[in-house]
Amino acid sequence: MSTHTLSLVTCVYGVEEYMEQYAHSIFSQTCTDIEYVFVNDGTKDKSMQILERVINERYANLRKNIVILNQENQGLPIARKTGIEHASGEHILFADPDDWLEQNAFDTILKTIKESNADIVYFNLVKEYGHRQSIKREKEYTVSSKELWIENIFNYKSFGYCVTKCFRRTLYTENHIYTPILGMHEDIYLMAQIIYHAKSIVHIPQVLYHYRKTNKGSMCSQSMATRHIASSRNLLNLYQNYMDNIPNSPIKDVAGGIVLRAGWHSLLHQYNFSPEYPWLKNAIRNAHVDIRYQACIPIQIVVKLAVLLGIRPFH
């Protein structure tokens, strides 16, 4: 049985510079009756020592609500999976320890869950660039428009961030949710599946999360080619998991966009996905050109022609 309404899952790796601020932001909340699940993903720095010091010095009273899990480094997606599997809360909220939360975040989320009993409660965030901020306000979605939400997430018209979506744990445990392999666009990969299975959705039109954009160790600091290839591999893996039954899957409206975008990244960076995904060229041939896809119409046509003519790397 769940002992908490909410479990906060935090995956820790290489964040000693930010851990103390993050720990204070979650432990000093106006509501502390939640479960704090920390997954030490084999961090080699002093992040965990800093966390333990902060708990011992200021928040020893919360120790009974704190779960610390240690594992060899496996990357963010697997670490999040570990956190969910060991959480006891009815709802799951992710947060990254190089970010921080508003002081009323838990209170606001728990109040909304109590009033709505929603499967997913989502909210706004602010990107922190050190010298400036950029508030990201999400569109309004309900369960009747969840397919549009998934489509918009894939096309960057809405935000796929896991950290702005608090979801019922059974959406994960009672459905076949595939875990992403790589740490690029893993949020899109996971949340598309969670949203697809939701029966109720509520938006909190407030900023509750601060997303730090100055961490040089993040995936977003890598080269464009590295990010594009990792993103395409992750989403092609998702496609591959559902390719035998696309019409009844979370990616039914974006499947063509996934393979066409991968094709564009293949051309752009001269990277051959075919050895890993031998079905890709045929999937591109069968994909319909669609104005709703993130890659523009001319790019989609170029990709299809490149496959048809056998242009490198599709030779």
C-alpha positions in Angstrom: 0.0 0.0 0.0 1.1 3.5 -0.7 2.1 5.4 2.4 2.4 8.8 0.7 0.3 10.7 -1.8 3.5 11.9 -3.6 7.0 10.5 -4.1 9.7 12.9 -5.4 12.3 11.0 -7.4 15.7 12.6 -7.8 18.5 11.0 -9.8 22.0 12.0 -8.6 25.1 12.2 -10.8 27.8 14.9 -10.9 25.8 17.7 -9.2 27.9 18.6 -6.2 27.9 22.2 -7.2 24.1 22.4 -7.0 23.1 19.8 -4.5 22.9 21.9 -1.4 20.6 24.5 -3.0 18.4 21.8 -4.4 18.2 19.9 -1.1 17.1 23.1 0.7 14.5 23.8 -2.0 12.8 20.4 -1.5 13.2 19.8 2.3 12.1 23.4 3.3 8.8 23.2 1.4 5.7 24.3 3.1 4.5 20.7 2.9 7.0 17.9 3.8 4.6 14.9 4.1 6.0 13.3 1.0 8.5 10.6 0.2 11.9 11.6 -1.1 13.5 9.0 -3.3 17.2 9.6 -4.2 18.9 7.4 -6.8 22.6 7.6 -6.6 23.5 6.7 -10.2 27.2 5.9 -9.3 28.2 9.6 -8.9 31.9 10.0 -8.5 31.8 13.5 -6.9 30.7 14.6 -3.4 27.0 15.0 -4.3 25.8 12.3 -1.9 28.1 13.5 1.0 26.6 17.0 0.6 23.1 15.6 0.6 23.8 13.6 3.8 25.3 16.6 5.5 22.4 18.8 4.7 19.9 16.2 6.0 21.9 15.7 9.2 22.4 19.4 9.8 18.9 20.7 9.0 16.4 18.1 8.2 17.0 15.0 10.4 13.2 15.1 11.2 12.5 14.1 7.6 14.9 11.1 7.6 11.9 8.6 7.9 10.6 9.9 4.6 13.9 9.7 2.7 14.9 6.7 0.6 18.5 6.5 -0.8 19.2 3.9 -3.5 22.7 3.2 -4.8 23.5 1.7 -8.2 26.3 1.6 -10.7 26.1 4.4 -13.3 23.4 3.5 -15.9 22.2 6.9 -17.0 19.2 9.0 -16.2 16.4 6.9 -17.9 17.4 3.7 -15.9 17.9 5.7 -12.7 14.4 7.2 -13.0 13.1 3.7 -13.6 14.8 2.5 -10.4 13.3 5.4 -8.5 9.7 4.7 -9.7 10.1 1.0 -8.9 11.1 1.8 -5.3 8.7 4.6 -4.7 5.6 4.1 -2.6 3.6 7.2 -3.4 0.4 7.3 -5.4 1.8 9.9 -7.6 5.4 10.4 -9.0 7.2 13.7 -9.5 10.7 13.9 -11.0 13.1 16.7 -10.2 16.7 17.2 -11.3 19.2 18.2 -8.5 20.8 20.9 -10.6 17.4 22.7 -10.5 15.1 23.8 -7.8 11.4 24.1 -6.9 9.2 26.9 -5.7 8.5 26.8 -2.0 4.8 26.1 -2.4 5.3 23.5 -5.1 4.3 20.4 -3.1 1.4 22.1 -1.4 0.1 23.3 -4.8 0.5 19.9 -6.5 -1.0 18.0 -3.6 -4.0 20.3 -3.3 -4.7 19.9 -7.0 -4.4 16.1 -6.7 -6.8 16.1 -3.8 -9.4 18.3 -5.5 -9.2 16.7 -9.0 -8.0 13.1 -8.4 -6.2 13.6 -11.8 -3.9 11.0 -13.3 -1.6 13.8 -14.5 -1.1 17.2 -12.9 1.3 19.5 -14.9 2.5 23.0 -14.4 4.8 25.7 -15.8 8.5 26.3 -15.4 11.1 29.0 -15.7 14.4 28.5 -17.4 17.2 30.0 -15.5 20.2 31.4 -17.5 22.0 33.0 -14.6 21.6 36.6 -15.8 18.0 36.2 -17.1 14.9 34.1 -16.9 12.5 32.7 -19.5 9.1 31.6 -18.3 7.6 28.7 -20.2 3.8 28.6 -19.9 2.2 25.3 -21.1 -1.0 25.1 -23.2 -4.2 23.8 -21.7 -4.9 20.1 -22.3 -7.5 17.6 -21.0 -7.9 13.9 -21.5 -9.9 14.6 -24.7 -6.9 16.4 -26.2 -4.1 14.2 -25.0 -3.3 13.0 -28.5 -2.8 16.6 -29.5 -0.6 17.1 -26.5 1.6 14.1 -27.5 1.8 15.4 -31.1 2.7 18.9 -29.9 5.4 17.5 -27.6 7.1 15.7 -30.5 6.9 18.8 -32.6 8.2 21.2 -29.9 4.9 23.1 -29.6 4.6 21.9 -26.0 7.1 20.9 -23.4 8.0 17.2 -22.9 9.8 17.7 -19.6 9.2 15.0 -17.1 9.9 17.5 -14.3 6.7 19.5 -15.0 4.4 16.5 -14.9 3.2 14.7 -11.7 1.6 11.4 -12.7 -0.2 8.6 -11.0 2.3 5.7 -10.4 -0.1 3.1 -11.7 0.1 4.7 -15.2 3.6 3.3 -15.1 3.2 0.0 -13.2 -0.1 -1.2 -14.8 0.8 -0.5 -18.4 3.7 -1.6 -20.6 5.9 1.4 -20.4 9.2 1.1 -22.3 12.3 2.7 -20.8 14.5 4.9 -23.0 18.0 3.7 -23.5 19.7 7.1 -24.1 19.6 10.4 -22.2 18.5 12.6 -25.1 14.8 13.4 -25.4 14.1 10.6 -22.9 11.4 12.9 -21.4 9.5 12.9 -24.7 9.9 9.1 -25.0 8.6 8.4 -21.5 5.9 11.1 -21.2 4.3 10.2 -24.5 3.5 6.8 -23.1 2.4 8.1 -19.7 0.1 10.7 -21.2 -1.4 8.2 -23.6 -2.7 6.0 -20.7 -4.0 8.9 -18.6 -7.8 9.1 -17.9 -7.7 12.6 -16.4 -5.4 15.6 -16.8 -5.2 19.0 -15.0 -3.0 22.0 -15.6 -1.8 24.2 -12.8 -1.2 27.6 -14.5 1.7 28.5 -12.2 5.5 28.3 -12.3 6.6 25.7 -9.8 9.9 24.6 -11.2 13.2 26.3 -12.0 15.2 24.7 -14.8 18.9 25.6 -14.7 20.4 26.1 -18.2 23.9 26.9 -17.1 25.0 23.4 -16.1 27.8 22.6 -18.6 27.6 18.9 -17.7 24.1 18.5 -19.1 23.3 16.7 -22.4 22.2 20.0 -23.9 25.8 21.2 -23.8 26.9 18.5 -26.3 27.4 19.1 -30.0 24.4 19.4 -32.3 25.4 16.2 -34.2 25.7 14.2 -30.9 22.4 15.4 -29.7 20.6 14.8 -33.0 21.9 11.3 -33.4 21.1 10.4 -29.7 17.7 11.9 -30.0 16.9 10.0 -33.2 18.2 6.7 -31.8 16.1 7.1 -28.7 12.9 7.9 -30.7 13.6 5.1 -33.3 13.8 2.7 -30.4 10.4 3.9 -29.3 9.1 3.4 -32.8 10.6 0.0 -32.9 8.8 -1.0 -29.7 5.4 -0.1 -31.2 6.1 -0.7 -34.9 3.9 -3.9 -35.1 0.8 -2.0 -33.9 1.3 1.7 -34.6 -2.4 2.6 -34.9 -3.0 1.6 -31.3 0.1 3.1 -29.8 1.1 6.4 -28.1 3.0 7.4 -31.3 0.2 6.8 -33.8 0.1 10.4 -34.9 3.8 11.0 -34.9 5.3 7.8 -36.2 6.0 9.2 -39.7 7.6 12.3 -38.1 9.9 10.1 -36.1 11.3 8.2 -39.1 11.5 11.3 -41.4 13.3 13.3 -38.7 15.8 10.5 -38.2 16.3 10.4 -42.0 17.0 14.1 -42.0 19.5 13.7 -39.1 21.1 10.9 -41.1 21.6 13.1 -44.2 22.6 16.1 -42.2 25.4 14.4 -40.2 26.1 11.5 -42.7 25.2 9.0 -40.0 24.0 5.6 -41.1 21.2 4.3 -38.9 20.5 1.3 -41.1 22.8 -1.3 -39.4 20.9 -0.7 -36.1 17.5 -0.1 -37.7 17.4 -2.1 -41.0 13.7 -1.3 -41.3 14.2 2.5 -41.4 14.5 3.0 -45.1 11.2 1.1 -45.8 9.5 3.1 -43.0 10.6 6.3 -44.6 9.3 5.2 -48.0 5.9 4.5 -46.4 5.7 7.6 -44.2 3.3 10.3 -45.4 4.5 13.8 -45.8 2.6 15.8 -43.2 2.5 19.5 -42.3 2.1 18.5 -38.6 5.6 17.0 -38.3 8.5 18.9 -36.8 10.6 18.6 -39.9 9.2 21.0 -42.5 7.6 19.7 -45.8 10.7 20.4 -48.0 12.9 18.4 -45.6 10.5 15.5 -45.5 10.5 15.4 -49.3 14.3 15.6 -49.5 14.6 12.6 -47.1 12.1 10.5 -49.1 13.9 11.3 -52.4 17.3 10.5 -50.8 16.0 7.1 -49.8 14.4 6.5 -53.2 17.6 7.5 -55.1 20.0 5.7 -52.6 21.9 8.9 -51.8 24.5 8.4 -49.1 24.1 7.3 -46.3 21.0 5.6 -47.7 23.0 3.8 -50.5 
